[in-house]
Amino acid sequence: MAEGKKTKTNGVAKEEIFAACDFASLGLHPALCDQLKDRMGFEAPTLVQAQAIPVILSGRHVLVNAATGTGKTITYLAPVIHQLQNYHPKIQRSDGTFALVIVPTHELCMQVYENLQKLLHRFHWIVPGYIMGGENRAKEKARLRKGISILIATPGRLLDHLKHTSSFVYKNLRWIIFDEADRILELGFGKEIEEILDILGSRPHVSESKDAAFVRQNLLLSATLNEKVNRLANMSLDNPVMIGLDDTKTQPSNKQVKLLDDAIEMLENSGKASITPDAEYKLPAQLNQRYVKVPCGSRLVVLLSVLKDLFAKEASQKIVVFFSTCDAVDFHHALISQFHGLSKLQSDTETRELFVKCNILRLHGNMKHEDRVKTFNAFKTEKSALLLSTDVSARGLDFPKVRCIIQYDSPGEATEYVHRVGRTARLGEKGDSLLFLQPIEVDYLEELKKHGVMLTEYPLMKLLDSFPLKHHRLKKFVSIEMHPWVLDLQKSLESFVFREVKIKKLAQNAFCSWVRAYSAHRGELKSIFMVKKLHLGHVAKSFALKEQPSLVGRSVQKKHTEKRKRTHKVKEGLKKKRKMANLEEGD
Ligand SMILES: Nc1ncnc2c1ncn2[C@@H]1O[C@H](COP(=O)(O)OP(=O)(O)OP(=O)(O)O)[C@@H](O)[C@H]1O
């Protein structure tokens, strides 16, 4: 990249994303640099890559904190490949695993594997592989027996193989990398990670010889390394270098790029990882973040109206909507895929058109593994699509050209907010995000502010006024709930759901799960998202249900309680907690 030239990506100046140097100057092997440039099209390293790669090459344990979409995957894969290709004699499959990348979700596992495959094109003797929940164990065992040099794994399945696959060779293990380290812990895998580190003999105090301490190198990365990671860091890292944790700005500047030896000196930490609570999170500077204040009963109408408007303005674009539960994803997917709109407001020729015209996909942890893979690949390659998802898509996934992120159900922890919006505005591209909040939930904005996250208000009334009204001439409406567009659309939605038995069932399930998820908010968030402040009748309306929630609640709740009791018998406490949150990740 030409130095000093102010070039723009769609969003921000390139200088704010990329370093003014090339990959070769970071100390990487020429064949790897060619691979990065020719096959992957990467002209220059990103700022975090320029900052961290030399430090990782030096062999130090490292904690990396950088905004979403800034290239953290290459940051750890490139130095590992560089070192491995340098081994003499060349490494062989029978040497087993040299590097282990632990990730929280299946999708991230596949994505890192894809990146790895591309990077290894010229290093055919270094074998990439993955193991994760949902895959066939016997096939994984066979692959492990043959030997995998760089292994990507979800924690549950990794522990399983460490305990039960005797042909899994890890005596040469040199690197353990935790990608999305904080999420792995949030999902309750702390115990599994401790066990994994014990089996691998990778805790600093466990290293017996000086040699072992030198050979092992552990890395922790995330856009939201917070104080929860301290325990994992202290458990797995020995005298780490901390990158990106010492500044509070949202964007790193060129001045912060310290290469080679300088970087180690400048960023060195006293030996113990210590991240403070209320850390400011790094968000892409070009991300346009807004919130919309919507009364509970009008939420569904507003969601559909926002989507209709976005796709009407730009038919070819990708949008992700986040929900709190799998049931909510299923219901909204069925509804949006089939709802044709306001029959009263449309002429006969229009009535067959879908209300939101786009390709609609869904992704959540209760789907079959193969279906998850299909959706993941489809949303990656589609030019225009709407993805409805739980937080299973929030972490690390790199879907190209996502234009807008809608958080229909609030994310809870500020970390999840950061990762959800991080699916857009990647690598300097433009991006928008919209957070739905009920009037009783607006204190959540203060919670985000504590972490340096600031949002502006979305002009909802202006949007509602922009839709055609056939029977209402007067255009001054005082409240959202009484807006004729909202009233008419709500009525149509309720009639539609009432008629469609299958969708009604999905709505009832979604209603119950939603209330459960709402009551599962933890810590300080409990005082913002209070179930007792909810009007359950309005919640039912947000699922287009006409019935009183207590009636709906009782029958479906009973079914859910029975299901939960059965689950309880077979699953231990933590696993159950994950199931309750409808997030089956990391297994
Ligand atoms: N030097 C580079 N030049 C151009 N593109 C790059 C470079 N490095 C990485 N990328 C691309 O940038 C995108 C984001 O990278 P990546 O997914 O590693 O980001 P991340 O920081 O891990 O994000 P998240 O925090 O969301 O996991 C990917 O499409 C990746 O291929």
The ligand as an SDF file (V2000), in Angstrom:
LIG
                    3D

 31 33  0  0  0  0  0  0  0  0999 V2000
   -4.4540   -8.0150    5.9120 N   0  0  0  0  0  0  0  0  0  0  0  0
   -5.6600   -8.1840    5.4470 C   0  0  0  0  0  0  0  0  0  0  0  0
   -6.0470   -7.5510    4.3120 N   0  0  0  0  0  0  0  0  0  0  0  0
   -7.3050   -7.7020    3.8300 C   0  0  0  0  0  0  0  0  0  0  0  0
   -8.2500   -8.4720    4.4050 N   0  0  0  0  0  0  0  0  0  0  0  0
   -7.9190   -9.1040    5.5410 C   0  0  0  0  0  0  0  0  0  0  0  0
   -6.6190   -9.0150    6.1210 C   0  0  0  0  0  0  0  0  0  0  0  0
   -6.6010   -9.7640    7.2420 N   0  0  0  0  0  0  0  0  0  0  0  0
   -7.8290  -10.3030    7.3740 C   0  0  0  0  0  0  0  0  0  0  0  0
   -8.6150   -9.9210    6.3540 N   0  0  0  0  0  0  0  0  0  0  0  0
  -10.0390  -10.2550    6.1530 C   0  0  0  0  0  0  0  0  0  0  0  0
  -10.7570   -9.4580    7.0940 O   0  0  0  0  0  0  0  0  0  0  0  0
  -11.9580  -10.1200    7.4930 C   0  0  0  0  0  0  0  0  0  0  0  0
  -12.0570  -10.1170    9.0170 C   0  0  0  0  0  0  0  0  0  0  0  0
  -11.0700  -10.9570    9.5740 O   0  0  0  0  0  0  0  0  0  0  0  0
  -11.3330  -11.8320   10.8810 P   0  0  0  0  0  0  0  0  0  0  0  0
  -12.5740  -12.6180   10.7160 O   0  0  0  0  0  0  0  0  0  0  0  0
  -10.0860  -12.5460   11.1900 O   0  0  0  0  0  0  0  0  0  0  0  0
  -11.5910  -10.6500   11.9280 O   0  0  0  0  0  0  0  0  0  0  0  0
  -11.6740  -10.7110   13.5030 P   0  0  0  0  0  0  0  0  0  0  0  0
  -10.8820   -9.5640   13.9950 O   0  0  0  0  0  0  0  0  0  0  0  0
  -11.3100  -12.0750   13.9790 O   0  0  0  0  0  0  0  0  0  0  0  0
  -13.2070  -10.4340   13.7450 O   0  0  0  0  0  0  0  0  0  0  0  0
  -14.1410  -10.9270   14.9770 P   0  0  0  0  0  0  0  0  0  0  0  0
  -13.6900  -10.1710   16.1860 O   0  0  0  0  0  0  0  0  0  0  0  0
  -15.5060  -10.5720   14.5300 O   0  0  0  0  0  0  0  0  0  0  0  0
  -13.9210  -12.3910   15.1130 O   0  0  0  0  0  0  0  0  0  0  0  0
  -11.8770  -11.5080    6.8940 C   0  0  0  0  0  0  0  0  0  0  0  0
  -12.6700  -11.5340    5.7210 O   0  0  0  0  0  0  0  0  0  0  0  0
  -10.4270  -11.6740    6.5390 C   0  0  0  0  0  0  0  0  0  0  0  0
  -10.2300  -12.5630    5.4740 O   0  0  0  0  0  0  0  0  0  0  0  0
  1  2  1  0
  2  3  1  0
  2  7  2  0
  3  4  2  0
  4  5  1  0
  5  6  2  0
  6  7  1  0
  6 10  1  0
  7  8  1  0
  8  9  2  0
  9 10  1  0
 10 11  1  0
 11 12  1  0
 11 30  1  0
 12 13  1  0
 13 14  1  0
 13 28  1  0
 14 15  1  0
 15 16  1  0
 16 17  2  0
 16 18  1  0
 16 19  1  0
 19 20  1  0
 20 21  2  0
 20 22  1  0
 20 23  1  0
 23 24  1  0
 24 25  2  0
 24 26  1  0
 24 27  1  0
 28 29  1  0
 28 30  1  0
 30 31  1  0
M  END
$$$$
